[in-house]
Amino acid sequence: MYMPQPGYPGYVPVPAQTNGAGIASMVLGILGLMMFWFWPLGVPISIVGLVLASVGMRRIEGKGFAVAGLVLTIIALVLSGCVAIASLAALHPYY
């Protein structure tokens, strides 16, 4: 017969917390990279991703997701901006 083992008094396991804003910014960064050719949708997605990445950088847990989201959204915003400038310049009539 086994004797019950004594537990740690007052020990309550803490569930692992995730960085939801960092994960969302990474997903929006990936979407922004896929949508940069369609700049009217790529630019707002990238801006929202930048905001969520800045919120996710303030948290201690899951900061890697926020850094990845920040890098991806910056790249997507630059590419979308270049496509937007090029397409608007192509539509501008020269006099």
N, CA, C and O atoms as a MOPAC input file, in Angstrom:
PM7 MOZYME 1SCF
protein

 N      0.84100 1    -1.17000 1     0.00000 1
 C      0.00000 1     0.00000 1     0.00000 1
 C      0.89000 1     1.23800 1     0.00000 1
 O      1.87700 1     1.31300 1     0.73200 1
 N      0.51600 1     2.21600 1    -0.84500 1
 C      1.30000 1     3.44000 1    -0.98300 1
 C      0.75100 1     4.50600 1    -0.04800 1
 O     -0.45500 1     4.63800 1     0.16300 1
 N      1.69000 1     5.25200 1     0.49800 1
 C      1.31600 1     6.36800 1     1.36100 1
 C      1.13100 1     7.60900 1     0.48300 1
 O      1.91400 1     7.80900 1    -0.44500 1
 N      0.12800 1     8.44600 1     0.74200 1
 C     -0.03500 1     9.67500 1    -0.04200 1
 C      1.13400 1    10.62100 1     0.20000 1
 O      1.60900 1    10.77600 1     1.32500 1
 N      1.58000 1    11.24200 1    -0.87100 1
 C      2.70800 1    12.16700 1    -0.78300 1
 C      2.21900 1    13.54000 1    -0.35000 1
 O      1.15500 1    13.98900 1    -0.77700 1
 N      2.98000 1    14.19600 1     0.48200 1
 C      2.54900 1    15.53700 1     0.89700 1
 C      2.71600 1    16.52100 1    -0.26500 1
 O      3.70200 1    16.46100 1    -0.99900 1
 N      1.77700 1    17.39500 1    -0.41800 1
 C      1.83800 1    18.40900 1    -1.46400 1
 C      2.46700 1    19.67900 1    -0.93400 1
 O      2.73700 1    19.81600 1     0.25900 1
 N      2.69000 1    20.59200 1    -1.83900 1
 C      3.21500 1    21.88100 1    -1.43600 1
 C      2.05500 1    22.73600 1    -0.96200 1
 O      1.08200 1    22.92200 1    -1.69300 1
 N      2.14300 1    23.25300 1     0.24000 1
 C      1.02400 1    24.06900 1     0.73000 1
 C      0.95400 1    25.40000 1    -0.01900 1
 O      1.95500 1    26.10700 1    -0.14100 1
 N     -0.20600 1    25.72300 1    -0.50400 1
 C     -0.41100 1    26.99700 1    -1.16800 1
 C      0.02600 1    27.02200 1    -2.61600 1
 O     -0.04400 1    28.07400 1    -3.25200 1
 N      0.47500 1    25.90100 1    -3.16100 1
 C      0.92100 1    25.87700 1    -4.55500 1
 C     -0.27700 1    25.69600 1    -5.47100 1
 O     -0.99400 1    24.69800 1    -5.39500 1
 N     -0.47700 1    26.66500 1    -6.32300 1
 C     -1.53500 1    26.59000 1    -7.32300 1
 C     -0.87100 1    26.77500 1    -8.67600 1
 O     -0.24500 1    27.80800 1    -8.91500 1
 N     -0.99500 1    25.78900 1    -9.57300 1
 C     -0.34400 1    25.95300 1   -10.88100 1
 C     -0.97000 1    27.10300 1   -11.66200 1
 O     -2.19300 1    27.23100 1   -11.73400 1
 N     -0.11800 1    27.93000 1   -12.23800 1
 C     -0.56200 1    29.08300 1   -13.01900 1
 C     -0.63000 1    28.66700 1   -14.48400 1
 O      0.34900 1    28.15400 1   -15.02300 1
 N     -1.76000 1    28.87900 1   -15.12700 1
 C     -1.83000 1    28.51200 1   -16.54200 1
 C     -0.92100 1    29.40800 1   -17.37800 1
 O     -0.73100 1    30.58700 1   -17.07700 1
 N     -0.37100 1    28.82500 1   -18.42700 1
 C      0.51100 1    29.58500 1   -19.31300 1
 C     -0.29500 1    30.65100 1   -20.05200 1
 O     -1.36300 1    30.37600 1   -20.60000 1
 N      0.23400 1    31.85700 1   -20.05400 1
 C     -0.45000 1    32.95300 1   -20.71700 1
 C      0.17300 1    33.17200 1   -22.08800 1
 O      1.38500 1    33.05300 1   -22.26500 1
 N     -0.67300 1    33.49100 1   -23.04300 1
 C     -0.18500 1    33.76200 1   -24.38700 1
 C     -0.34900 1    35.23700 1   -24.69100 1
 O     -1.15400 1    35.93300 1   -24.07300 1
 N      0.42000 1    35.69200 1   -25.64100 1
 C      0.37800 1    37.08400 1   -26.05500 1
 C     -0.54200 1    37.18500 1   -27.26500 1
 O     -0.09600 1    37.04500 1   -28.40400 1
 N     -1.81700 1    37.42500 1   -27.01700 1
 C     -2.80100 1    37.47200 1   -28.09500 1
 C     -2.55000 1    38.58500 1   -29.08200 1
 O     -2.73700 1    38.40200 1   -30.28500 1
 N     -2.12600 1    39.74400 1   -28.59100 1
 C     -1.85100 1    40.86800 1   -29.48500 1
 C     -0.64200 1    40.57600 1   -30.37000 1
 O     -0.63000 1    40.95000 1   -31.54300 1
 N      0.36800 1    39.91500 1   -29.82200 1
 C      1.54100 1    39.56300 1   -30.61500 1
 C      1.22200 1    38.54700 1   -31.69400 1
 O      1.70600 1    38.65400 1   -32.82100 1
 N      0.40700 1    37.56100 1   -31.34900 1
 C      0.00400 1    36.55200 1   -32.33200 1
 C     -0.85300 1    37.19300 1   -33.42000 1
 O     -0.68700 1    36.89300 1   -34.60200 1
 N     -1.77000 1    38.07700 1   -33.02000 1
 C     -2.62300 1    38.75500 1   -34.00600 1
 C     -1.78900 1    39.63800 1   -34.92700 1
 O     -2.06600 1    39.71000 1   -36.12400 1
 N     -0.77200 1    40.31100 1   -34.39100 1
 C      0.07000 1    41.15900 1   -35.24700 1
 C      0.87800 1    40.31800 1   -36.22700 1
 O      1.11400 1    40.73900 1   -37.36000 1
 N      1.30700 1    39.12500 1   -35.79400 1
 C      2.03800 1    38.25900 1   -36.71300 1
 C      1.12700 1    37.75400 1   -37.83100 1
 O      1.53700 1    37.69300 1   -38.99000 1
 N     -0.10700 1    37.39300 1   -37.48500 1
 C     -1.06200 1    36.94800 1   -38.50300 1
 C     -1.37400 1    38.08300 1   -39.47300 1
 O     -1.43400 1    37.86600 1   -40.68300 1
 N     -1.57300 1    39.30000 1   -38.94700 1
 C     -1.84900 1    40.43500 1   -39.82400 1
 C     -0.63300 1    40.79900 1   -40.67000 1
 O     -0.78600 1    41.27100 1   -41.79700 1
 N      0.56500 1    40.58700 1   -40.14600 1
 C      1.76800 1    40.81600 1   -40.93700 1
 C      1.86800 1    39.84700 1   -42.10100 1
 O      2.25600 1    40.23200 1   -43.20400 1
 N      1.51700 1    38.58700 1   -41.85700 1
 C      1.51500 1    37.60000 1   -42.94300 1
 C      0.44800 1    37.95200 1   -43.97100 1
 O      0.69400 1    37.88500 1   -45.17500 1
 N     -0.74200 1    38.33000 1   -43.49600 1
 C     -1.80200 1    38.74100 1   -44.42200 1
 C     -1.40500 1    39.99200 1   -45.20300 1
 O     -1.68700 1    40.09500 1   -46.39700 1
 N     -0.75300 1    40.94000 1   -44.53300 1
 C     -0.30500 1    42.15300 1   -45.20800 1
 C      0.71800 1    41.85400 1   -46.29100 1
 O      0.71500 1    42.48700 1   -47.34700 1
 N      1.59800 1    40.88200 1   -46.02900 1
 C      2.57200 1    40.49800 1   -47.05000 1
 C      1.90000 1    39.81600 1   -48.23200 1
 O      2.33300 1    39.97400 1   -49.37400 1
 N      0.85400 1    39.06800 1   -47.96300 1
 C      0.15700 1    38.41200 1   -49.06600 1
 C     -0.71100 1    39.39200 1   -49.84800 1
 O     -0.98700 1    39.16000 1   -51.02500 1
 N     -1.14700 1    40.48400 1   -49.21800 1
 C     -2.07700 1    41.41700 1   -49.84900 1
 C     -1.41600 1    42.72300 1   -50.29500 1
 O     -2.12600 1    43.68300 1   -50.59300 1
 N     -0.08100 1    42.79300 1   -50.35000 1
 C      0.53700 1    44.08100 1   -50.63800 1
 C      0.29300 1    44.53700 1   -52.07100 1
 O      0.37300 1    45.73600 1   -52.34000 1
 N     -0.00100 1    43.63400 1   -52.99600 1
 C     -0.31900 1    44.06500 1   -54.35600 1
 C     -1.65500 1    44.77700 1   -54.41200 1
 O     -1.85100 1    45.67200 1   -55.23500 1
 N     -2.56900 1    44.39100 1   -53.55000 1
 C     -3.85600 1    45.08000 1   -53.45300 1
 C     -3.74300 1    46.06100 1   -52.29700 1
 O     -4.20500 1    45.78400 1   -51.19100 1
 N     -3.12600 1    47.21000 1   -52.55800 1
 C     -2.72400 1    48.13400 1   -51.50400 1
 C     -3.87500 1    48.75500 1   -50.72100 1
 O     -3.66500 1    49.08300 1   -49.55400 1
 N     -5.10000 1    48.94800 1   -51.28200 1
 C     -6.14800 1    49.51300 1   -50.41800 1
 C     -6.51000 1    48.60100 1   -49.24400 1
 O     -7.06400 1    49.06600 1   -48.24800 1
 N     -6.20500 1    47.32800 1   -49.35100 1
 C     -6.44200 1    46.41100 1   -48.25000 1
 C     -5.15600 1    46.12600 1   -47.47500 1
 O     -5.20200 1    45.87900 1   -46.27000 1
 N     -4.01800 1    46.15900 1   -48.15300 1
 C     -2.74300 1    45.85500 1   -47.51500 1
 C     -2.27500 1    46.91700 1   -46.53900 1
 O     -1.69700 1    46.59200 1   -45.50100 1
 N     -2.51700 1    48.18200 1   -46.85600 1
 C     -2.07000 1    49.27000 1   -45.97400 1
 C     -2.83800 1    49.27200 1   -44.64100 1
 O     -2.19900 1    49.34500 1   -43.59100 1
 N     -4.17800 1    49.19500 1   -44.63700 1
 C     -4.87000 1    49.16900 1   -43.33200 1
 C     -4.55700 1    47.92800 1   -42.50400 1
 O     -4.46100 1    48.00400 1   -41.27900 1
 N     -4.39900 1    46.78300 1   -43.17200 1
 C     -4.03600 1    45.56900 1   -42.43100 1
 C     -2.68300 1    45.75300 1   -41.76000 1
 O     -2.50400 1    45.35300 1   -40.60900 1
 N     -1.73900 1    46.34700 1   -42.45700 1
 C     -0.40200 1    46.55200 1   -41.89800 1
 C     -0.41700 1    47.56600 1   -40.75800 1
 O      0.31400 1    47.40700 1   -39.78100 1
 N     -1.23500 1    48.59500 1   -40.87200 1
 C     -1.30500 1    49.59800 1   -39.80300 1
 C     -1.89200 1    48.99000 1   -38.53300 1
 O     -1.39800 1    49.24400 1   -37.43400 1
 N     -2.93900 1    48.19400 1   -38.68200 1
 C     -3.52100 1    47.52300 1   -37.50900 1
 C     -2.50900 1    46.53800 1   -36.91600 1
 O     -2.41100 1    46.40400 1   -35.69600 1
 N     -1.76400 1    45.85900 1   -37.77400 1
 C     -0.72400 1    44.95700 1   -37.29200 1
 C      0.36600 1    45.67800 1   -36.52000 1
 O      0.88200 1    45.15100 1   -35.53500 1
 N      0.72300 1    46.88800 1   -36.96200 1
 C      1.72200 1    47.67700 1   -36.22100 1
 C      1.20800 1    48.06800 1   -34.84000 1
 O      1.95300 1    48.02000 1   -33.86200 1
 N     -0.04500 1    48.44800 1   -34.75900 1
 C     -0.62100 1    48.82700 1   -33.46600 1
 C     -0.64900 1    47.62800 1   -32.52900 1
 O     -0.29200 1    47.74500 1   -31.35600 1
 N     -1.06900 1    46.48000 1   -33.03800 1
 C     -1.11300 1    45.28400 1   -32.19400 1
 C      0.28600 1    44.82500 1   -31.79100 1
 O      0.47000 1    44.30800 1   -30.69000 1
 N      1.26500 1    45.00500 1   -32.66400 1
 C      2.64000 1    44.64700 1   -32.31500 1
 C      3.17300 1    45.53900 1   -31.20600 1
 O      3.89100 1    45.06700 1   -30.32400 1
 N      2.83300 1    46.81900 1   -31.23800 1
 C      3.29100 1    47.70800 1   -30.16900 1
 C      2.62000 1    47.36800 1   -28.84500 1
 O      3.23700 1    47.49600 1   -27.78700 1
 N      1.35700 1    46.93400 1   -28.89400 1
 C      0.68700 1    46.49500 1   -27.66600 1
 C      1.31500 1    45.19800 1   -27.16900 1
 O      1.51500 1    45.03000 1   -25.96600 1
 N      1.62800 1    44.28200 1   -28.08100 1
 C      2.22400 1    43.01200 1   -27.69100 1
 C      3.64400 1    43.13900 1   -27.17900 1
 O      4.09500 1    42.29000 1   -26.41100 1
 N      4.35800 1    44.17200 1   -27.58200 1
 C      5.73700 1    44.37000 1   -27.09300 1
 C      5.77100 1    44.78500 1   -25.62600 1
 O      6.80000 1    44.63000 1   -24.96900 1
 N      4.68500 1    45.29900 1   -25.11200 1
 C      4.65100 1    45.73500 1   -23.71100 1
 C      4.50700 1    44.56800 1   -22.74600 1
 O      4.76600 1    44.72400 1   -21.55200 1
 N      4.10000 1    43.40300 1   -23.23700 1
 C      3.91400 1    42.24100 1   -22.38300 1
 C      5.20500 1    41.44400 1   -22.29800 1
 O      6.03900 1    41.47900 1   -23.20300 1
 N      5.34900 1    40.73800 1   -21.21000 1
 C      6.57700 1    39.97100 1   -20.99000 1
 C      6.51600 1    38.63100 1   -21.71400 1
 O      7.49000 1    38.22300 1   -22.34500 1
 N      5.37000 1    37.93900 1   -21.62700 1
 C      5.24800 1    36.62200 1   -22.23200 1
 C      4.96900 1    36.74800 1   -23.73000 1
 O      4.19900 1    37.60700 1   -24.15900 1
 N      5.59400 1    35.89500 1   -24.50300 1
 C      5.30800 1    35.84200 1   -25.92900 1
 C      5.77700 1    37.04200 1   -26.71000 1
 O      5.13200 1    37.43700 1   -27.68100 1
 N      6.88800 1    37.63200 1   -26.30700 1
 C      7.37900 1    38.82300 1   -26.99300 1
 C      7.92000 1    38.49800 1   -28.38700 1
 O      7.99100 1    39.37900 1   -29.24400 1
 N      8.29900 1    37.25100 1   -28.61600 1
 C      8.81300 1    36.85500 1   -29.92200 1
 C      7.76600 1    36.98200 1   -31.01300 1
 O      8.07900 1    37.36100 1   -32.14100 1
 N      6.50900 1    36.66100 1   -30.67500 1
 C      5.43200 1    36.81900 1   -31.64900 1
 C      5.25900 1    38.28600 1   -32.01500 1
 O      5.03300 1    38.61800 1   -33.17900 1
 N      5.36400 1    39.16100 1   -31.02600 1
 C      5.19600 1    40.58800 1   -31.28400 1
 C      6.34000 1    41.12500 1   -32.14000 1
 O      6.11500 1    41.96700 1   -33.00900 1
 N      7.55100 1    40.65500 1   -31.90800 1
 C      8.69800 1    41.09200 1   -32.71600 1
 C      8.53500 1    40.60900 1   -34.15800 1
 O      8.77900 1    41.35800 1   -35.10400 1
 N      8.12200 1    39.36200 1   -34.31200 1
 C      7.89700 1    38.83500 1   -35.66000 1
 C      6.77700 1    39.60500 1   -36.36200 1
 O      6.88000 1    39.91100 1   -37.54900 1
 N      5.71100 1    39.91500 1   -35.62500 1
 C      4.61600 1    40.69600 1   -36.19700 1
 C      5.04900 1    42.09100 1   -36.57000 1
 O      4.61700 1    42.62400 1   -37.59200 1
 N      5.90800 1    42.69600 1   -35.74800 1
 C      6.40500 1    44.03900 1   -36.03700 1
 C      7.23300 1    44.04300 1   -37.32300 1
 O      7.05300 1    44.91100 1   -38.17700 1
 N      8.12900 1    43.08500 1   -37.45800 1
 C      8.97700 1    43.01900 1   -38.65300 1
 C      8.13700 1    42.76400 1   -39.89900 1
 O      8.33000 1    43.41700 1   -40.92500 1
 N      7.19800 1    41.80700 1   -39.81200 1
 C      6.37000 1    41.48200 1   -40.97100 1
 C      5.47500 1    42.64700 1   -41.38200 1
 O      5.30400 1    42.90700 1   -42.57300 1
 N      4.90300 1    43.35100 1   -40.40300 1
 C      4.01600 1    44.45400 1   -40.75600 1
 C      4.79100 1    45.64400 1   -41.30700 1
 O      4.27600 1    46.36600 1   -42.16100 1
 N      6.00200 1    45.86200 1   -40.84200 1
 C      6.81100 1    46.94900 1   -41.40600 1
 C      7.16100 1    46.64100 1   -42.86100 1
 O      7.06700 1    47.51400 1   -43.72400 1
 N      7.56500 1    45.40100 1   -43.13100 1
 C      7.87500 1    45.01700 1   -44.50600 1
 C      6.64000 1    45.13800 1   -45.38700 1
 O      6.71600 1    45.65000 1   -46.50400 1
 N      5.49400 1    44.66200 1   -44.87900 1
 C      4.25700 1    44.73000 1   -45.66300 1
 C      3.83000 1    46.16900 1   -45.90400 1
 O      3.34000 1    46.49500 1   -46.98500 1
 N      4.01000 1    47.03900 1   -44.90200 1
 C      3.62800 1    48.44200 1   -45.06300 1
 C      4.52300 1    49.14300 1   -46.08800 1
 O      4.03500 1    49.94700 1   -46.88200 1
 N      5.80400 1    48.85200 1   -46.08000 1
 C      6.71300 1    49.46000 1   -47.05600 1
 C      6.36300 1    48.98100 1   -48.46700 1
 O      6.29900 1    49.78400 1   -49.39700 1
 N      6.13800 1    47.67900 1   -48.62700 1
 C      5.79200 1    47.16000 1   -49.94900 1
 C      4.45000 1    47.70400 1   -50.43000 1
 O      4.31900 1    48.08500 1   -51.59300 1
 N      3.45600 1    47.74300 1   -49.54900 1
 C      2.14500 1    48.27900 1   -49.92900 1
 C      2.23800 1    49.76200 1   -50.26900 1
 O      1.57700 1    50.22900 1   -51.19600 1
 N      3.05000 1    50.49700 1   -49.52900 1
 C      3.23200 1    51.91600 1   -49.82600 1
 C      3.89800 1    52.14100 1   -51.16900 1
 O      3.52600 1    53.05400 1   -51.90700 1
 N      4.88700 1    51.30800 1   -51.49000 1
 C      5.54500 1    51.43500 1   -52.79500 1
 C      4.58300 1    51.13100 1   -53.93800 1
 O      4.57800 1    51.82600 1   -54.95400 1
 N      3.77000 1    50.08800 1   -53.76600 1
 C      2.79300 1    49.75000 1   -54.80700 1
 C      1.74000 1    50.85200 1   -54.91000 1
 O      1.30100 1    51.18300 1   -56.01200 1
 N      1.33300 1    51.42000 1   -53.78400 1
 C      0.34000 1    52.50000 1   -53.80800 1
 C      0.88700 1    53.72500 1   -54.52200 1
 O      0.18700 1    54.32400 1   -55.33800 1
 N      2.11700 1    54.10600 1   -54.23300 1
 C      2.72100 1    55.27000 1   -54.88300 1
 C      2.88100 1    55.02600 1   -56.38100 1
 O      2.60900 1    55.91100 1   -57.19200 1
 N      3.32200 1    53.82400 1   -56.74300 1
 C      3.50900 1    53.51700 1   -58.16300 1
 C      2.18600 1    53.49400 1   -58.91800 1
 O      2.10800 1    53.98100 1   -60.04600 1
 N      1.15100 1    52.93400 1   -58.30800 1
 C     -0.12800 1    52.86700 1   -59.01900 1
 C     -0.81300 1    54.22900 1   -59.07500 1
 O     -1.46300 1    54.54900 1   -60.07100 1
 N     -0.68100 1    55.02300 1   -58.04200 1
 C     -1.25400 1    56.36900 1   -58.09500 1
 C     -0.49200 1    57.26300 1   -59.06600 1
 O     -1.08700 1    58.12300 1   -59.71500 1
 N      0.81500 1    57.06600 1   -59.17100 1
 C      1.59400 1    57.83900 1   -60.13700 1
 C      1.26400 1    57.42500 1   -61.56600 1
 O      1.30300 1    58.25000 1   -62.47900 1
 N      0.94200 1    56.16300 1   -61.75700 1
 C      0.58300 1    55.70900 1   -63.09800 1
 C     -0.77800 1    56.23600 1   -63.52200 1
 O     -1.02900 1    56.40300 1   -64.71600 1
 N     -1.65300 1    56.50000 1   -62.57300 1
 C     -2.97900 1    57.01300 1   -62.88500 1
 C     -3.02100 1    58.53000 1   -63.03600 1
 O     -3.99300 1    59.07400 1   -63.55900 1
 N     -1.98000 1    59.21000 1   -62.58400 1
 C     -1.94800 1    60.65600 1   -62.63100 1
 C     -1.67700 1    61.12700 1   -64.05400 1
 O     -0.68800 1    60.71500 1   -64.66000 1
 N     -2.52400 1    61.97000 1   -64.59000 1
 C     -2.28800 1    62.45200 1   -65.95500 1
 C     -1.19100 1    63.52000 1   -65.98500 1
 O     -1.14200 1    64.40700 1   -65.13300 1
 N     -0.33400 1    63.41300 1   -66.96200 1
 C      0.72200 1    64.40900 1   -67.12600 1
 C      0.23600 1    65.49500 1   -68.08600 1
 O     -0.37300 1    65.19200 1   -69.11300 1
 N      0.50100 1    66.74600 1   -67.75500 1
 C      0.06400 1    67.85200 1   -68.59700 1
 C      1.22700 1    68.45200 1   -69.32600 1
 O      1.05400 1    69.40300 1   -70.08900 1

